[in-house]
Amino acid sequence: MKKAIVVGASSGIGKEIALSLLRDHYKIGITGRRINNLEEIKKIDPKNIIVSSFDCTKESNAKKLDELVKLMGGLDMLIISSGFGDVNKSLEFSIEDKTNQLNVVAFTETVGWGFNYFSKQNSGHIVAISSIAGIRGNGLAPSYNASKAYQINYLEGLRFKAYRLKKSIDITDVRPGYVDTEILKGNKDKIYWVQSLEKANKQIMKAIYKKKKSVYITKRYNIVAFILKFIPERILKKLF
Ligand SMILES: NC(=O)c1ccc[n+]([C@@H]2O[C@H](COP(=O)([O-])OP(=O)(O)OC[C@H]3O[C@@H](n4cnc5c(N)ncnc54)[C@H](OP(=O)(O)O)[C@@H]3O)[C@@H](O)[C@H]2O)c1
């Protein structure tokens, strides 16, 4: 039986991925701060779901993952879906800090733990949910876009590292556009092109099983990504 850990599985994209893996006969380890949400998920298949509730910004991620992987008896796939972002027009440092502590600091520890674990066994698959936001800057939520740019760049670096070390580690960078989850904070109707979680998850799972290097979710966001890469700053600054 294959084994996967989903960091940030208590809601949204991470939860959907975890449930898909369970349906596909994976044993799963699920994490998040909201223990009640995780325990609800565990009820679906208590034998094949292991819960580890912790705050990625307050605990040692490496220690928590070591403990979890021991309980699971091994690991084939690590999915990092934990993430935070908020509009921060006044550049309140607490919001920028909270974003960076999770999306940069905890992300780095978690993805590094995964890389070293899979290096030792010379196999494994790391999947991280970054964002299309990582392509360009954003004046409304500067740390969110910058932290996602960091994730995209870091994952590419790890792919180079795996190649140079001749390690059989696959790394998939999932870059969603807007998906209908709690991270939108109830603003779904004010945002253009919000995709359903179900549709997004279908495409994410397809990319994971194909071991794609990177993928925009949903497919229509390929067009947005293309435009974002080439749109001049003088136009973009009027939008974000
Ligand atoms: N939805 C979108 O439009 C969209 C677009 C692009 C990228 N993304 C990315 O997709 C990923 C998943 O987000 P989502 O849309 O599924 O939103 P979500 O439902 O809010 O999920 C976020 C997950 O992160 C976990 N998390 C947040 N802070 C944490 C902390 N300090 N410690 C541990 N876990 C923490 C949450 O669990 P707890 O609250 O239980 O801790 C939850 O499971 C994020 O990285 C997000 O940036 C989302």
PDBQT file of the ligand as one rigid body, heavy atoms in Angstrom, charges set to zero:
ROOT
HETATM    1  N1  LIG A 301      -7.888  28.643  -3.275  1.00  0.00    +0.000 N 
HETATM    2  C1  LIG A 301      -7.188  29.400  -4.104  1.00  0.00    +0.000 C 
HETATM    3  O1  LIG A 301      -7.725  30.253  -4.830  1.00  0.00    +0.000 OA
HETATM    4  C2  LIG A 301      -5.696  29.182  -4.216  1.00  0.00    +0.000 A 
HETATM    5  C3  LIG A 301      -5.058  29.704  -5.350  1.00  0.00    +0.000 A 
HETATM    6  C4  LIG A 301      -3.689  29.510  -5.480  1.00  0.00    +0.000 A 
HETATM    7  C5  LIG A 301      -2.982  28.826  -4.513  1.00  0.00    +0.000 A 
HETATM    8  N2  LIG A 301      -3.637  28.341  -3.398  1.00  0.00    +0.000 N 
HETATM    9  C6  LIG A 301      -2.840  27.648  -2.391  1.00  0.00    +0.000 C 
HETATM   10  O2  LIG A 301      -3.407  26.389  -2.116  1.00  0.00    +0.000 OA
HETATM   11  C7  LIG A 301      -3.008  25.971  -0.822  1.00  0.00    +0.000 C 
HETATM   12  C8  LIG A 301      -4.220  25.432  -0.088  1.00  0.00    +0.000 C 
HETATM   13  O3  LIG A 301      -5.121  26.496   0.174  1.00  0.00    +0.000 OA
HETATM   14  P1  LIG A 301      -6.692  26.317   0.041  1.00  0.00    +0.000 P 
HETATM   15  O4  LIG A 301      -7.147  27.157  -1.083  1.00  0.00    +0.000 OA
HETATM   16  O5  LIG A 301      -7.062  24.904   0.065  1.00  0.00    +0.000 OA
HETATM   17  O6  LIG A 301      -7.181  27.088   1.375  1.00  0.00    +0.000 OA
HETATM   18  P2  LIG A 301      -7.609  26.543   2.808  1.00  0.00    +0.000 P 
HETATM   19  O7  LIG A 301      -8.856  25.761   2.717  1.00  0.00    +0.000 OA
HETATM   20  O8  LIG A 301      -7.574  27.751   3.663  1.00  0.00    +0.000 OA
HETATM   21  O9  LIG A 301      -6.426  25.529   3.220  1.00  0.00    +0.000 OA
HETATM   22  C9  LIG A 301      -5.272  25.942   3.858  1.00  0.00    +0.000 C 
HETATM   23  C10 LIG A 301      -4.703  24.775   4.641  1.00  0.00    +0.000 C 
HETATM   24  O10 LIG A 301      -3.501  25.223   5.266  1.00  0.00    +0.000 OA
HETATM   25  C11 LIG A 301      -3.551  24.877   6.640  1.00  0.00    +0.000 C 
HETATM   26  N3  LIG A 301      -2.826  25.851   7.446  1.00  0.00    +0.000 N 
HETATM   27  C12 LIG A 301      -2.954  27.201   7.420  1.00  0.00    +0.000 A 
HETATM   28  N4  LIG A 301      -2.156  27.765   8.341  1.00  0.00    +0.000 NA
HETATM   29  C13 LIG A 301      -1.517  26.736   8.968  1.00  0.00    +0.000 A 
HETATM   30  C14 LIG A 301      -0.564  26.675  10.016  1.00  0.00    +0.000 A 
HETATM   31  N5  LIG A 301      -0.094  27.771  10.605  1.00  0.00    +0.000 N 
HETATM   32  N6  LIG A 301      -0.122  25.450  10.413  1.00  0.00    +0.000 NA
HETATM   33  C15 LIG A 301      -0.602  24.332   9.817  1.00  0.00    +0.000 A 
HETATM   34  N7  LIG A 301      -1.477  24.326   8.813  1.00  0.00    +0.000 NA
HETATM   35  C16 LIG A 301      -1.944  25.524   8.396  1.00  0.00    +0.000 A 
HETATM   36  C17 LIG A 301      -5.044  24.905   6.992  1.00  0.00    +0.000 C 
HETATM   37  O11 LIG A 301      -5.281  24.093   8.119  1.00  0.00    +0.000 OA
HETATM   38  P3  LIG A 301      -5.637  24.653   9.585  1.00  0.00    +0.000 P 
HETATM   39  O12 LIG A 301      -6.347  25.957   9.418  1.00  0.00    +0.000 OA
HETATM   40  O13 LIG A 301      -6.477  23.563  10.162  1.00  0.00    +0.000 OA
HETATM   41  O14 LIG A 301      -4.327  24.789  10.280  1.00  0.00    +0.000 OA
HETATM   42  C18 LIG A 301      -5.638  24.291   5.737  1.00  0.00    +0.000 C 
HETATM   43  O15 LIG A 301      -5.639  22.894   5.825  1.00  0.00    +0.000 OA
HETATM   44  C19 LIG A 301      -2.373  27.189  -0.155  1.00  0.00    +0.000 C 
HETATM   45  O16 LIG A 301      -0.972  27.056  -0.174  1.00  0.00    +0.000 OA
HETATM   46  C20 LIG A 301      -2.800  28.341  -1.039  1.00  0.00    +0.000 C 
HETATM   47  O17 LIG A 301      -1.870  29.399  -1.011  1.00  0.00    +0.000 OA
HETATM   48  C21 LIG A 301      -4.969  28.495  -3.241  1.00  0.00    +0.000 A 
ENDROOT
TORSDOF 0
